[in-house]
Amino acid sequence: MEIKIRKATLDDVKDMQEFMFHLMHDELVNYMPTNKVKWAKSKKSHEYFVNRIKKINELAIIAEFKGEKIGYLSGYVHGPLPYRTEKKFGILGDMFVVQEHRSKKIGTKLITEFKKWAKKRGAKVLRIESYSANKKALKFYRRQGFEDSSTILERKI
C-alpha cells in the first residue's frame, strides 16, 4: 500500500475542514457532547488551517492513497513554558484518517512526519490531548511512544 505524506497547500483547506467535521462529529457522538461541530466548516476553521499551512512554526500534512486524500495531521511548535525545562514542544493539534484506511499505519506515518518536522524546529517533546473516553486513540498514541503526563478534569456547574 503506497501512502504518500505531503505538506498541505491552500487547495487542501476544504478537505481538511471536511475531515475535521467528521472528527468533531465522532467526538460529539462518542466523547464530547458539547462539541460545536459546525465550527469545522466555519470561516474560523478555514483561517485555522490557512495558518497551519502558511506559518513557519505551524504544519498541516496530508495522507494520500492513489491520489485520494485519506487523512491529515496539523500541529505547531510552541514554547517555552515557564514551568517546564524544555524550550520547545511539538503540539499535535488534530489528526484524522478516514475509517476505511485506519489500522494501516497511516496515523503512524503522519506522526513520524510531524515528529521530524518538530525536531527540526527545536522541539524536544511532542504533546497531544485526547478525550479520556477515547480508548482507541489513547491506545494508538501510547503505541506511538506517548505517555500519560497530565489529566484535565471538568465539572459542570
C-alpha positions as CSV (number, residue, x, y, z in Angstrom):
1,M,0.0,0.0,0.0
2,E,1.7,3.2,-1.2
3,I,0.8,6.0,1.1
4,K,2.1,9.5,0.3
5,I,2.5,12.1,3.1
6,R,2.9,15.7,1.8
7,K,2.7,19.2,3.1
8,A,-0.8,20.6,2.7
9,T,-1.5,23.5,0.4
10,L,-4.3,26.1,0.3
11,D,-6.1,23.8,-2.1
12,D,-6.4,21.2,0.7
13,V,-8.2,23.5,3.2
14,K,-11.7,22.5,2.3
15,D,-10.8,18.8,2.5
16,M,-9.1,19.3,5.9
17,Q,-12.3,21.1,7.1
18,E,-14.4,18.2,5.9
19,F,-12.1,15.8,7.8
20,M,-12.3,18.0,10.9
21,F,-16.1,17.9,10.6
22,H,-16.1,14.1,10.7
23,L,-13.6,14.1,13.6
24,M,-15.6,16.5,15.6
25,H,-18.9,14.7,14.8
26,D,-17.4,11.4,16.0
27,E,-16.2,13.2,19.2
28,L,-19.7,14.8,19.7
29,V,-21.4,11.4,19.4
30,N,-18.9,9.4,21.5
31,Y,-16.9,11.6,23.8
32,M,-17.8,15.3,23.9
33,P,-21.5,16.2,23.7
34,T,-20.7,19.9,23.8
35,N,-18.6,19.9,20.6
36,K,-19.6,22.7,18.1
37,V,-19.3,20.5,15.0
38,K,-20.4,23.4,12.7
39,W,-17.1,25.2,13.7
40,A,-15.2,22.7,11.4
41,K,-16.7,24.3,8.3
42,S,-16.6,27.9,9.6
43,K,-14.5,30.9,8.5
44,K,-12.5,30.5,11.7
45,S,-11.7,26.9,10.9
46,H,-10.7,28.0,7.4
47,E,-8.3,30.5,9.0
48,Y,-7.0,27.9,11.4
49,F,-5.9,25.6,8.5
50,V,-4.6,28.5,6.4
51,N,-2.3,29.4,9.4
52,R,-1.2,25.8,9.8
53,I,-0.1,25.9,6.1
54,K,1.4,29.4,6.0
55,K,3.1,30.0,9.3
56,I,6.7,28.9,9.9
57,N,6.1,27.1,13.2
58,E,2.8,25.5,12.1
59,L,2.2,22.5,10.0
60,A,-0.5,20.7,8.1
61,I,0.2,17.5,6.2
62,I,-2.0,15.3,4.0
63,A,-2.0,11.5,3.6
64,E,-2.9,10.3,0.1
65,F,-3.5,6.9,-1.3
66,K,-3.7,6.6,-5.1
67,G,-4.1,10.4,-5.4
68,E,-7.1,10.3,-2.9
69,K,-6.8,12.4,0.3
70,I,-7.4,10.0,3.1
71,G,-6.3,11.9,6.2
72,Y,-4.4,14.8,7.7
73,L,-2.5,16.0,10.7
74,S,-2.0,19.5,11.9
75,G,0.2,20.9,14.7
76,Y,2.7,23.5,15.7
77,V,5.8,24.2,17.7
78,H,5.3,26.1,20.9
79,G,7.4,27.2,23.8
80,P,8.9,27.7,26.2
81,L,6.5,27.1,29.1
82,P,7.6,29.0,32.2
83,Y,7.1,25.9,34.4
84,R,9.0,23.4,32.2
85,T,12.7,22.9,31.4
86,E,12.0,22.0,27.8
87,K,12.4,25.0,25.5
88,K,10.0,23.9,22.8
89,F,7.2,21.5,22.4
90,G,5.6,19.9,19.2
91,I,1.9,20.2,19.8
92,L,-0.1,17.7,17.7
93,G,-3.4,19.7,17.3
94,D,-5.6,17.3,15.4
95,M,-5.4,14.2,13.2
96,F,-7.9,12.2,11.2
97,V,-7.8,9.2,8.9
98,V,-10.9,8.0,7.0
99,Q,-12.5,4.9,8.5
100,E,-11.7,2.5,5.7
101,H,-8.0,3.4,5.8
102,R,-7.5,3.0,9.6
103,S,-5.2,0.3,11.0
104,K,-2.9,0.6,8.0
105,K,-0.1,2.6,9.7
106,I,-1.2,5.9,8.2
107,G,-1.5,7.6,11.6
108,T,2.0,6.3,12.4
109,K,3.3,7.8,9.1
110,L,1.6,11.2,9.9
111,I,3.1,11.3,13.4
112,T,6.5,10.3,12.1
113,E,6.5,13.2,9.7
114,F,5.2,15.6,12.4
115,K,8.0,14.4,14.7
116,K,10.7,15.0,12.1
117,W,9.3,18.5,11.4
118,A,9.0,19.5,15.1
119,K,12.5,18.2,15.8
120,K,14.0,20.3,13.0
121,R,12.4,23.3,14.8
122,G,14.0,22.5,18.1
123,A,11.1,20.6,19.8
124,K,12.3,18.0,22.4
125,V,8.9,16.8,23.4
126,L,5.7,16.1,21.5
127,R,2.3,16.6,23.1
128,I,-1.2,15.5,22.2
129,E,-4.5,16.0,24.0
130,S,-7.2,13.3,23.7
131,Y,-10.5,12.6,25.3
132,S,-10.1,10.2,28.2
133,A,-13.1,8.2,26.9
134,N,-11.5,7.7,23.5
135,K,-9.7,4.5,24.4
136,K,-8.8,3.6,20.8
137,A,-7.0,7.0,20.3
138,L,-5.2,6.6,23.7
139,K,-4.1,3.1,22.8
140,F,-2.8,4.4,19.4
141,Y,-0.9,7.3,20.9
142,R,0.7,5.1,23.6
143,R,1.9,2.7,20.8
144,Q,3.5,5.8,19.2
145,G,5.5,6.4,22.4
146,F,3.3,9.0,24.0
147,E,3.0,8.6,27.8
148,D,0.4,10.0,30.2
149,S,1.7,13.2,31.6
150,S,-1.3,15.1,32.9
151,T,-5.1,14.8,33.3
152,I,-7.6,17.6,32.6
153,L,-10.8,17.3,34.8
154,E,-14.0,19.1,34.1
155,R,-17.2,19.6,36.1
156,K,-20.5,21.2,35.2
157,I,-21.7,23.9,37.5
